[in-house]
Amino acid sequence: MPNSEAWLDRKFLTDTGWNYASFAIMAATGVILNFFIAAFFGVEALGVFNQIYAVYVIAGQVAESYVLTPKLVGDRVGLHPVWIIFALLAGGALFDFTGVLL
């Protein structure tokens, strides 16, 4: 007869895994749904040209934040760009805006 504690542990881990997966799917679905809602109302409110300009500005900000800055700062201090992004996120989480500046 199998050990009942091992069965409970396996069941608990399976249930936990399904819960984490469902929360991850809900988060991704929310982002995708909000994007389409914003795009729909953005076309009506801004027009196509201004919406294209908004995408251009957002893409530039993302490229600057996640590619250019970590690469430049990482070369200066000798760290990999992933560690720079992690340090900025951790500083912001711990000390808000002051932590990002540190």
PyMOL CGO cylinders between C-alpha atoms (Angstrom):
from pymol import cmd
from pymol.cgo import CYLINDER

trace = [
    CYLINDER, 0.00, 0.00, 0.00, 1.44, 3.40, -0.94, 0.3, 1, 1, 1, 1, 1, 1,
    CYLINDER, 1.44, 3.40, -0.94, 2.40, 5.85, 1.72, 0.3, 1, 1, 1, 1, 1, 1,
    CYLINDER, 2.40, 5.85, 1.72, -0.55, 8.19, 2.36, 0.3, 1, 1, 1, 1, 1, 1,
    CYLINDER, -0.55, 8.19, 2.36, 1.73, 11.13, 3.22, 0.3, 1, 1, 1, 1, 1, 1,
    CYLINDER, 1.73, 11.13, 3.22, 3.47, 10.90, -0.17, 0.3, 1, 1, 1, 1, 1, 1,
    CYLINDER, 3.47, 10.90, -0.17, 0.09, 10.85, -1.90, 0.3, 1, 1, 1, 1, 1, 1,
    CYLINDER, 0.09, 10.85, -1.90, -1.03, 13.96, 0.01, 0.3, 1, 1, 1, 1, 1, 1,
    CYLINDER, -1.03, 13.96, 0.01, 2.24, 15.74, -0.80, 0.3, 1, 1, 1, 1, 1, 1,
    CYLINDER, 2.24, 15.74, -0.80, 1.87, 14.90, -4.48, 0.3, 1, 1, 1, 1, 1, 1,
    CYLINDER, 1.87, 14.90, -4.48, -1.76, 16.03, -4.48, 0.3, 1, 1, 1, 1, 1, 1,
    CYLINDER, -1.76, 16.03, -4.48, -0.85, 19.26, -2.70, 0.3, 1, 1, 1, 1, 1, 1,
    CYLINDER, -0.85, 19.26, -2.70, 1.94, 20.01, -5.19, 0.3, 1, 1, 1, 1, 1, 1,
    CYLINDER, 1.94, 20.01, -5.19, -0.34, 19.24, -8.13, 0.3, 1, 1, 1, 1, 1, 1,
    CYLINDER, -0.34, 19.24, -8.13, -3.07, 21.51, -6.79, 0.3, 1, 1, 1, 1, 1, 1,
    CYLINDER, -3.07, 21.51, -6.79, -0.55, 24.25, -6.09, 0.3, 1, 1, 1, 1, 1, 1,
    CYLINDER, -0.55, 24.25, -6.09, 0.86, 23.95, -9.60, 0.3, 1, 1, 1, 1, 1, 1,
    CYLINDER, 0.86, 23.95, -9.60, -2.60, 24.24, -11.16, 0.3, 1, 1, 1, 1, 1, 1,
    CYLINDER, -2.60, 24.24, -11.16, -3.36, 27.28, -9.01, 0.3, 1, 1, 1, 1, 1, 1,
    CYLINDER, -3.36, 27.28, -9.01, -0.14, 29.05, -10.02, 0.3, 1, 1, 1, 1, 1, 1,
    CYLINDER, -0.14, 29.05, -10.02, -0.75, 28.23, -13.68, 0.3, 1, 1, 1, 1, 1, 1,
    CYLINDER, -0.75, 28.23, -13.68, -4.32, 29.53, -13.59, 0.3, 1, 1, 1, 1, 1, 1,
    CYLINDER, -4.32, 29.53, -13.59, -3.20, 32.78, -11.95, 0.3, 1, 1, 1, 1, 1, 1,
    CYLINDER, -3.20, 32.78, -11.95, -0.48, 33.21, -14.58, 0.3, 1, 1, 1, 1, 1, 1,
    CYLINDER, -0.48, 33.21, -14.58, -2.98, 32.64, -17.37, 0.3, 1, 1, 1, 1, 1, 1,
    CYLINDER, -2.98, 32.64, -17.37, -5.40, 35.13, -15.79, 0.3, 1, 1, 1, 1, 1, 1,
    CYLINDER, -5.40, 35.13, -15.79, -2.64, 37.75, -15.55, 0.3, 1, 1, 1, 1, 1, 1,
    CYLINDER, -2.64, 37.75, -15.55, -1.60, 37.28, -19.16, 0.3, 1, 1, 1, 1, 1, 1,
    CYLINDER, -1.60, 37.28, -19.16, -5.21, 37.31, -20.32, 0.3, 1, 1, 1, 1, 1, 1,
    CYLINDER, -5.21, 37.31, -20.32, -5.82, 40.56, -18.46, 0.3, 1, 1, 1, 1, 1, 1,
    CYLINDER, -5.82, 40.56, -18.46, -2.86, 42.25, -20.12, 0.3, 1, 1, 1, 1, 1, 1,
    CYLINDER, -2.86, 42.25, -20.12, -3.91, 41.06, -23.57, 0.3, 1, 1, 1, 1, 1, 1,
    CYLINDER, -3.91, 41.06, -23.57, -7.55, 42.02, -23.02, 0.3, 1, 1, 1, 1, 1, 1,
    CYLINDER, -7.55, 42.02, -23.02, -6.62, 45.47, -21.72, 0.3, 1, 1, 1, 1, 1, 1,
    CYLINDER, -6.62, 45.47, -21.72, -4.35, 46.01, -24.72, 0.3, 1, 1, 1, 1, 1, 1,
    CYLINDER, -4.35, 46.01, -24.72, -7.19, 45.32, -27.15, 0.3, 1, 1, 1, 1, 1, 1,
    CYLINDER, -7.19, 45.32, -27.15, -9.63, 47.50, -25.20, 0.3, 1, 1, 1, 1, 1, 1,
    CYLINDER, -9.63, 47.50, -25.20, -7.11, 50.36, -25.16, 0.3, 1, 1, 1, 1, 1, 1,
    CYLINDER, -7.11, 50.36, -25.16, -6.38, 49.91, -28.86, 0.3, 1, 1, 1, 1, 1, 1,
    CYLINDER, -6.38, 49.91, -28.86, -10.10, 49.95, -29.72, 0.3, 1, 1, 1, 1, 1, 1,
    CYLINDER, -10.10, 49.95, -29.72, -10.85, 53.10, -27.74, 0.3, 1, 1, 1, 1, 1, 1,
    CYLINDER, -10.85, 53.10, -27.74, -7.53, 54.65, -28.79, 0.3, 1, 1, 1, 1, 1, 1,
    CYLINDER, -7.53, 54.65, -28.79, -8.51, 54.51, -32.45, 0.3, 1, 1, 1, 1, 1, 1,
    CYLINDER, -8.51, 54.51, -32.45, -11.80, 56.19, -31.70, 0.3, 1, 1, 1, 1, 1, 1,
    CYLINDER, -11.80, 56.19, -31.70, -10.36, 58.88, -29.43, 0.3, 1, 1, 1, 1, 1, 1,
    CYLINDER, -10.36, 58.88, -29.43, -6.99, 59.60, -31.01, 0.3, 1, 1, 1, 1, 1, 1,
    CYLINDER, -6.99, 59.60, -31.01, -7.24, 58.59, -34.61, 0.3, 1, 1, 1, 1, 1, 1,
    CYLINDER, -7.24, 58.59, -34.61, -4.89, 56.26, -36.46, 0.3, 1, 1, 1, 1, 1, 1,
    CYLINDER, -4.89, 56.26, -36.46, -1.95, 58.67, -36.85, 0.3, 1, 1, 1, 1, 1, 1,
    CYLINDER, -1.95, 58.67, -36.85, -1.77, 59.55, -33.15, 0.3, 1, 1, 1, 1, 1, 1,
    CYLINDER, -1.77, 59.55, -33.15, -2.09, 55.90, -32.21, 0.3, 1, 1, 1, 1, 1, 1,
    CYLINDER, -2.09, 55.90, -32.21, 0.83, 54.98, -34.47, 0.3, 1, 1, 1, 1, 1, 1,
    CYLINDER, 0.83, 54.98, -34.47, 2.82, 57.80, -32.89, 0.3, 1, 1, 1, 1, 1, 1,
    CYLINDER, 2.82, 57.80, -32.89, 1.93, 56.49, -29.40, 0.3, 1, 1, 1, 1, 1, 1,
    CYLINDER, 1.93, 56.49, -29.40, 3.18, 53.00, -30.34, 0.3, 1, 1, 1, 1, 1, 1,
    CYLINDER, 3.18, 53.00, -30.34, 6.40, 54.57, -31.66, 0.3, 1, 1, 1, 1, 1, 1,
    CYLINDER, 6.40, 54.57, -31.66, 6.95, 56.48, -28.40, 0.3, 1, 1, 1, 1, 1, 1,
    CYLINDER, 6.95, 56.48, -28.40, 6.19, 53.44, -26.21, 0.3, 1, 1, 1, 1, 1, 1,
    CYLINDER, 6.19, 53.44, -26.21, 8.49, 51.20, -28.28, 0.3, 1, 1, 1, 1, 1, 1,
    CYLINDER, 8.49, 51.20, -28.28, 11.26, 53.77, -27.91, 0.3, 1, 1, 1, 1, 1, 1,
    CYLINDER, 11.26, 53.77, -27.91, 10.77, 53.92, -24.15, 0.3, 1, 1, 1, 1, 1, 1,
    CYLINDER, 10.77, 53.92, -24.15, 10.82, 50.13, -23.82, 0.3, 1, 1, 1, 1, 1, 1,
    CYLINDER, 10.82, 50.13, -23.82, 13.94, 49.82, -25.99, 0.3, 1, 1, 1, 1, 1, 1,
    CYLINDER, 13.94, 49.82, -25.99, 15.70, 52.52, -23.99, 0.3, 1, 1, 1, 1, 1, 1,
    CYLINDER, 15.70, 52.52, -23.99, 14.71, 51.04, -20.62, 0.3, 1, 1, 1, 1, 1, 1,
    CYLINDER, 14.71, 51.04, -20.62, 15.35, 47.36, -21.26, 0.3, 1, 1, 1, 1, 1, 1,
    CYLINDER, 15.35, 47.36, -21.26, 18.12, 47.37, -23.88, 0.3, 1, 1, 1, 1, 1, 1,
    CYLINDER, 18.12, 47.37, -23.88, 20.11, 50.57, -24.12, 0.3, 1, 1, 1, 1, 1, 1,
    CYLINDER, 20.11, 50.57, -24.12, 20.41, 51.61, -20.46, 0.3, 1, 1, 1, 1, 1, 1,
    CYLINDER, 20.41, 51.61, -20.46, 21.38, 48.17, -19.06, 0.3, 1, 1, 1, 1, 1, 1,
    CYLINDER, 21.38, 48.17, -19.06, 23.91, 47.71, -21.87, 0.3, 1, 1, 1, 1, 1, 1,
    CYLINDER, 23.91, 47.71, -21.87, 25.56, 51.09, -21.27, 0.3, 1, 1, 1, 1, 1, 1,
    CYLINDER, 25.56, 51.09, -21.27, 25.48, 50.88, -17.48, 0.3, 1, 1, 1, 1, 1, 1,
    CYLINDER, 25.48, 50.88, -17.48, 26.57, 47.23, -17.53, 0.3, 1, 1, 1, 1, 1, 1,
    CYLINDER, 26.57, 47.23, -17.53, 29.62, 48.05, -19.65, 0.3, 1, 1, 1, 1, 1, 1,
    CYLINDER, 29.62, 48.05, -19.65, 30.66, 50.80, -17.24, 0.3, 1, 1, 1, 1, 1, 1,
    CYLINDER, 30.66, 50.80, -17.24, 30.37, 48.76, -14.05, 0.3, 1, 1, 1, 1, 1, 1,
    CYLINDER, 30.37, 48.76, -14.05, 31.25, 45.39, -15.57, 0.3, 1, 1, 1, 1, 1, 1,
    CYLINDER, 31.25, 45.39, -15.57, 27.93, 43.65, -14.88, 0.3, 1, 1, 1, 1, 1, 1,
    CYLINDER, 27.93, 43.65, -14.88, 25.65, 41.69, -17.17, 0.3, 1, 1, 1, 1, 1, 1,
    CYLINDER, 25.65, 41.69, -17.17, 22.55, 43.69, -18.25, 0.3, 1, 1, 1, 1, 1, 1,
    CYLINDER, 22.55, 43.69, -18.25, 20.21, 41.21, -16.55, 0.3, 1, 1, 1, 1, 1, 1,
    CYLINDER, 20.21, 41.21, -16.55, 21.82, 42.00, -13.19, 0.3, 1, 1, 1, 1, 1, 1,
    CYLINDER, 21.82, 42.00, -13.19, 21.37, 45.72, -13.83, 0.3, 1, 1, 1, 1, 1, 1,
    CYLINDER, 21.37, 45.72, -13.83, 17.64, 45.22, -14.54, 0.3, 1, 1, 1, 1, 1, 1,
    CYLINDER, 17.64, 45.22, -14.54, 17.33, 43.03, -11.43, 0.3, 1, 1, 1, 1, 1, 1,
    CYLINDER, 17.33, 43.03, -11.43, 19.08, 45.66, -9.28, 0.3, 1, 1, 1, 1, 1, 1,
    CYLINDER, 19.08, 45.66, -9.28, 16.77, 48.41, -10.56, 0.3, 1, 1, 1, 1, 1, 1,
    CYLINDER, 16.77, 48.41, -10.56, 13.66, 46.30, -9.92, 0.3, 1, 1, 1, 1, 1, 1,
    CYLINDER, 13.66, 46.30, -9.92, 14.82, 45.23, -6.46, 0.3, 1, 1, 1, 1, 1, 1,
    CYLINDER, 14.82, 45.23, -6.46, 15.75, 48.80, -5.50, 0.3, 1, 1, 1, 1, 1, 1,
    CYLINDER, 15.75, 48.80, -5.50, 12.39, 50.06, -6.69, 0.3, 1, 1, 1, 1, 1, 1,
    CYLINDER, 12.39, 50.06, -6.69, 10.54, 47.34, -4.81, 0.3, 1, 1, 1, 1, 1, 1,
    CYLINDER, 10.54, 47.34, -4.81, 12.40, 47.95, -1.57, 0.3, 1, 1, 1, 1, 1, 1,
    CYLINDER, 12.40, 47.95, -1.57, 12.80, 51.73, -1.49, 0.3, 1, 1, 1, 1, 1, 1,
    CYLINDER, 12.80, 51.73, -1.49, 10.45, 53.05, -4.21, 0.3, 1, 1, 1, 1, 1, 1,
    CYLINDER, 10.45, 53.05, -4.21, 11.89, 55.82, -6.38, 0.3, 1, 1, 1, 1, 1, 1,
    CYLINDER, 11.89, 55.82, -6.38, 14.83, 56.43, -4.06, 0.3, 1, 1, 1, 1, 1, 1,
    CYLINDER, 14.83, 56.43, -4.06, 15.89, 52.79, -4.45, 0.3, 1, 1, 1, 1, 1, 1,
    CYLINDER, 15.89, 52.79, -4.45, 15.95, 53.13, -8.23, 0.3, 1, 1, 1, 1, 1, 1,
    CYLINDER, 15.95, 53.13, -8.23, 18.21, 56.17, -7.96, 0.3, 1, 1, 1, 1, 1, 1,
    CYLINDER, 18.21, 56.17, -7.96, 20.60, 54.38, -5.62, 0.3, 1, 1, 1, 1, 1, 1,
]
cmd.load_cgo(trace, "trace")
